[in-house]
Each structure stands twice: as structure tokens, then as C-alpha cells.
Amino acid sequence: MLLEEFEPTTAVIEPEVVVKRHLNAEVCQTMILTFSGEVLDQVRQMKGVREGGALTSLNGRHPWYVYEQDGCQVAVALLTIGAPMAVGQLEEYKALGFENFIIFGTCGVLDKQIAADKLILPSAALRDEGMSYHYAPSSDEISYEPALLSTMEKILDKHQIEHIRTKTWTTDAFYRETAAKVKRRMASGAEVVEMEAASIMAWSRFRKAKVYQFFYTADYVDHHQETWDTRHEERSLNPLTFFEIAFTIAKELHHEE
């Protein structure tokens, strides 16, 4: 099968070649990446925030912004939804010189007992997508780098930030989450679903990148009723709350280095 052709060799196009045109960009040690346009809009309106540079693609410009507080300076950017674009951006950011990547966004829940706005740490991911197979040998799932997961858990515990550690289901096809598939993924241990984690985990391991990723829970994929519960009324927290958690992680990483 094509997805069994993992090759740990140099590619024809490496990200360092693509990012040469960004040599004058402002690079920080840590970058916070969110899938939420609402979060990025709020951050860039904060006092003192400035644009540090931008990636470009056929979709247009993808700027990042420099944010500083309490002596800790980070870059903040929007990570594009979907594994191919997300990993492509990460490749270029790492090639530019960013070292720590704190990534957050929403996830759907497969288990209704998990309420909305709960913080999730993905310990492993079921690989129901295509991108990860180009960065790691074929397997049903891939695990988070243990040392990075432990670091993030210790930071959250230190600041008494509640979280749930669990397996996630990464899928490309959000319109093909059938009731039967949900049941099978739950039987394999997954409690949440999203579109990028398996690919990001594989990329992180392949490039030896420091990635700290978490989710916050949103909709419920109700396999019992075969319906989609958006749970809009249950999601009461401002998404900026999760940016503040990401920045807390950034500050702790800053103090450790």
C-alpha cells in the first residue's frame, strides 16, 4: 500500500529552501499556534502586539504576531485546519528557527460524560488520516513524546489547571464520522476526535521538534442518536482562556531555559 512507503530520507523539497525569503522575520524561541481565528483576532488587538512576519501560500498571507508579558516573548499565529496545511506550516516555522510549539484548538467528544470546555491532553492518536504516514512507519496509532507530555502535565498541575489525559481519533473526513466508526474508535480507547494530532505527533518525532499540544472540548458526536450536538449553549468560556493557558506553559518553558 502507498501508506506503507515511509522513507526517512531527505526529500526533494525541504522547508529550509522555501523559507529563505523570510530571513528578516522576527523569530521567537516559542510560538503559540491556535486553530481559532477568534483567539488570534483578540490577541493581535492587545496593546504592544506587532506583526513579526508571515508565511505565504496560494491561499495568501499567514502572519504571526509578537506578544510579550511578564518578561516572556512569544510569537502567536493561526494554524490552518487540516493536517497537510498544519504540518506544512510547522515545517516552515521550525526551519525559520522557532523551537517550542504550543498548539491548541477544539476537539469533538465521543463520550458525552466529558463536558464542554474541558482541557484535553492527547497521550496518543488513532491515525485515520494520511499525513502522519509520511513521517512515521505505518501503525494504527502513534503516541505523544513522553517527555514533552510529562513536562506539560507538570506545568498544568503546578498551576492547578484541570485536564484529562486520553487518546484521540485523528480523521481527515469530518463528514464521514459514522456511528459505527465512532463505536469502533471508542473501543480502541479514543474519547475525543479532531483532524491534526496524529500528524503533528508524527512530525514532531520525525523532526525532533518540541510540541506541546492540548485541546478544549466542543461538540458531541452522538453515536447513540446518530446526531450532531454542537453544544453551543454549554460552551461558556471565552476561547481566550485557553490562550492564557498556552501562555502559562510558554512562561514556564521560558523559566526553565
C-alpha positions as CSV (number, residue, x, y, z in Angstrom):
1,M,0.0,0.0,0.0
2,L,1.1,3.6,-0.6
3,L,0.8,4.5,3.0
4,E,3.4,1.8,3.9
5,E,6.1,3.6,2.0
6,F,7.6,5.7,4.8
7,E,11.1,6.8,3.8
8,P,13.3,8.5,6.5
9,T,15.4,10.2,3.8
10,T,15.9,13.8,2.6
11,A,13.0,15.0,0.4
12,V,13.3,16.8,-3.0
13,I,11.8,19.9,-1.4
14,E,13.0,20.7,2.1
15,P,11.4,23.5,4.2
16,E,14.7,25.4,4.5
17,V,14.7,26.1,0.8
18,V,11.2,27.6,0.9
19,V,11.8,29.9,3.9
20,K,14.9,31.6,2.6
21,R,12.8,34.6,1.7
22,H,11.8,35.2,5.3
23,L,15.3,35.8,6.7
24,N,14.4,39.3,8.0
25,A,11.4,38.0,10.0
26,E,11.3,38.3,13.8
27,V,11.7,34.8,15.3
28,C,11.0,34.0,19.0
29,Q,12.0,30.8,20.9
30,T,8.4,29.8,21.5
31,M,5.4,30.0,19.2
32,I,1.8,29.7,20.2
33,L,-0.4,28.3,17.5
34,T,-4.2,28.3,17.6
35,F,-6.8,26.9,15.2
36,S,-9.2,29.7,16.4
37,G,-9.4,32.9,14.3
38,E,-11.3,34.5,17.2
39,V,-8.4,33.9,19.5
40,L,-5.9,35.4,17.1
41,D,-8.1,38.4,16.5
42,Q,-8.2,39.1,20.2
43,V,-4.5,38.7,20.7
44,R,-3.5,41.0,17.8
45,Q,-5.6,43.8,19.2
46,M,-3.8,43.7,22.6
47,K,-1.5,46.6,23.5
48,G,2.0,46.3,22.1
49,V,1.4,43.4,19.8
50,R,3.1,43.7,16.4
51,E,3.4,41.6,13.3
52,G,6.7,39.6,13.2
53,G,6.5,38.2,9.8
54,A,4.3,36.0,7.6
55,L,4.3,32.7,5.7
56,T,2.8,32.8,2.2
57,S,0.9,30.3,0.1
58,L,-1.6,30.3,-2.7
59,N,-4.2,31.0,0.0
60,G,-2.5,34.3,0.8
61,R,-0.5,35.6,3.8
62,H,-0.3,33.8,7.1
63,P,1.1,36.3,9.6
64,W,2.4,35.8,13.1
65,Y,2.4,38.4,15.8
66,V,4.8,39.0,18.7
67,Y,3.3,39.2,22.2
68,E,5.2,39.9,25.4
69,Q,4.2,39.9,29.0
70,D,6.0,39.3,32.3
71,G,9.3,39.2,30.5
72,C,8.2,36.3,28.2
73,Q,8.1,37.0,24.5
74,V,6.2,34.6,22.1
75,A,5.0,34.5,18.6
76,V,1.3,33.9,18.0
77,A,-0.2,32.6,14.8
78,L,-3.2,30.9,13.3
79,L,-2.6,27.2,12.4
80,T,-4.6,26.2,9.4
81,I,-7.3,23.4,9.9
82,G,-6.4,20.1,8.4
83,A,-3.2,18.1,8.8
84,P,-1.4,18.8,5.4
85,M,-1.5,22.6,5.8
86,A,-0.9,22.5,9.6
87,V,2.2,20.3,9.3
88,G,3.4,22.3,6.2
89,Q,3.3,25.5,8.3
90,L,5.1,23.8,11.2
91,E,7.8,22.6,8.8
92,E,8.4,26.2,7.7
93,Y,8.2,27.7,11.2
94,K,10.8,25.2,12.5
95,A,13.0,25.9,9.5
96,L,12.8,29.6,10.4
97,G,14.2,29.0,13.9
98,F,11.2,28.6,16.2
99,E,11.9,26.0,18.8
100,N,8.9,25.4,21.1
101,F,5.4,25.0,19.6
102,I,2.4,25.2,21.9
103,I,-0.7,24.2,19.9
104,F,-4.3,24.3,20.9
105,G,-7.8,24.2,19.4
106,T,-11.2,22.5,19.9
107,C,-12.0,18.8,19.6
108,G,-15.2,16.9,19.5
109,V,-16.1,14.4,22.2
110,L,-17.2,10.8,21.7
111,D,-18.1,10.3,25.3
112,K,-20.9,12.6,26.4
113,Q,-19.7,12.4,30.0
114,I,-16.9,14.8,29.1
115,A,-18.4,18.2,29.4
116,A,-17.7,21.2,27.1
117,D,-14.7,23.4,27.7
118,K,-12.6,20.7,29.3
119,L,-8.9,20.7,28.7
120,I,-7.6,17.5,26.9
121,L,-4.0,16.3,26.7
122,P,-3.7,13.8,23.8
123,S,-1.5,11.0,25.0
124,A,-1.9,9.1,21.7
125,A,-3.8,9.3,18.5
126,L,-5.5,6.9,16.2
127,R,-4.1,7.5,12.7
128,D,-7.2,7.8,10.5
129,E,-5.6,10.4,8.2
130,G,-2.8,10.5,5.6
131,M,-0.1,12.9,6.6
132,S,1.4,11.0,9.5
133,Y,2.3,8.1,7.3
134,H,4.9,10.2,5.5
135,Y,6.6,11.0,8.8
136,A,6.4,7.7,10.7
137,P,6.1,4.0,9.8
138,S,2.6,2.6,9.4
139,S,0.7,1.7,12.5
140,D,-2.8,2.1,13.9
141,E,-1.8,4.8,16.4
142,I,1.0,7.0,17.5
143,S,1.9,8.2,20.9
144,Y,2.9,11.6,22.2
145,E,6.5,12.1,23.1
146,P,6.5,11.0,26.8
147,A,9.0,13.7,28.0
148,L,7.1,16.5,26.4
149,L,3.7,15.2,27.7
150,S,5.2,14.9,31.2
151,T,6.6,18.5,31.0
152,M,3.2,19.9,30.0
153,E,1.3,17.8,32.7
154,K,3.7,19.1,35.4
155,I,3.1,22.7,34.4
156,L,-0.7,22.3,34.4
157,D,-0.6,20.5,37.8
158,K,1.7,23.3,39.2
159,H,-0.9,25.9,38.2
160,Q,-3.8,23.7,39.3
161,I,-5.3,23.6,35.8
162,E,-7.6,20.6,35.5
163,H,-7.1,18.4,32.5
164,I,-8.0,15.0,31.1
165,R,-5.3,12.8,29.6
166,T,-6.7,10.5,26.9
167,K,-6.4,9.0,23.4
168,T,-7.7,11.0,20.4
169,W,-9.0,9.9,17.0
170,T,-7.5,12.0,14.2
171,T,-9.6,11.9,11.0
172,D,-9.4,13.7,7.7
173,A,-13.1,13.1,6.9
174,F,-15.3,15.0,9.4
175,Y,-18.4,14.4,7.3
176,R,-17.8,10.7,7.5
177,E,-17.8,10.2,11.2
178,T,-20.5,7.4,11.1
179,A,-22.0,5.9,14.2
180,A,-20.3,2.5,13.6
181,K,-16.9,4.2,13.2
182,V,-17.3,6.2,16.4
183,K,-18.1,2.9,18.3
184,R,-15.0,1.3,16.9
185,R,-12.8,4.2,17.7
186,M,-14.2,4.3,21.3
187,A,-13.5,0.6,21.6
188,S,-9.9,1.4,20.7
189,G,-9.7,3.8,23.5
190,A,-10.4,7.2,21.9
191,E,-12.6,9.7,23.8
192,V,-12.2,12.7,21.5
193,V,-11.9,13.4,17.8
194,E,-10.0,16.1,15.8
195,M,-8.1,16.4,12.5
196,E,-4.4,17.1,13.1
197,A,-2.9,15.5,16.3
198,A,-1.6,12.2,14.8
199,S,0.1,14.1,12.0
200,I,1.6,16.6,14.4
201,M,2.8,13.8,16.7
202,A,4.5,12.1,13.8
203,W,6.0,15.3,12.5
204,S,7.3,16.2,16.0
205,R,9.0,12.8,16.3
206,F,10.5,12.9,12.8
207,R,11.9,16.4,13.1
208,K,12.7,16.1,16.8
209,A,10.6,19.2,17.4
210,K,9.3,20.3,20.8
211,V,5.5,20.3,20.6
212,Y,3.1,20.9,23.5
213,Q,-0.5,20.3,22.3
214,F,-3.8,20.4,24.0
215,F,-7.5,20.6,23.1
216,Y,-10.6,22.1,24.7
217,T,-13.8,20.2,24.2
218,A,-16.6,21.4,21.9
219,D,-19.3,19.4,20.1
220,Y,-20.5,15.9,20.8
221,V,-20.7,13.2,18.1
222,D,-23.8,11.3,19.4
223,H,-23.4,7.8,18.0
224,H,-26.4,6.7,20.0
225,Q,-28.9,9.0,18.4
226,E,-26.8,9.4,15.2
227,T,-27.0,13.1,15.6
228,W,-24.5,16.0,16.0
229,D,-24.8,18.0,19.2
230,T,-23.0,21.3,18.7
231,R,-23.4,22.1,22.5
232,H,-23.2,25.8,21.8
233,E,-25.1,26.7,25.0
234,E,-22.7,24.6,27.1
235,R,-19.6,26.3,25.8
236,S,-19.5,29.3,28.1
237,L,-15.7,30.1,28.3
238,N,-14.1,32.7,26.2
239,P,-11.6,30.9,23.9
240,L,-9.0,33.4,25.1
241,T,-9.0,31.5,28.3
242,F,-7.1,28.7,26.5
243,F,-4.6,31.2,25.1
244,E,-3.9,32.3,28.6
245,I,-3.2,28.6,29.5
246,A,-0.9,28.3,26.5
247,F,0.9,31.4,27.6
248,T,1.3,30.0,31.1
249,I,3.0,27.0,29.5
250,A,5.2,29.3,27.5
251,K,6.3,31.2,30.6
252,E,7.2,28.0,32.4
253,L,9.3,26.9,29.4
254,H,11.0,30.3,29.3
255,H,11.9,30.0,33.0
256,E,13.4,26.5,32.5
257,E,15.7,27.6,29.7
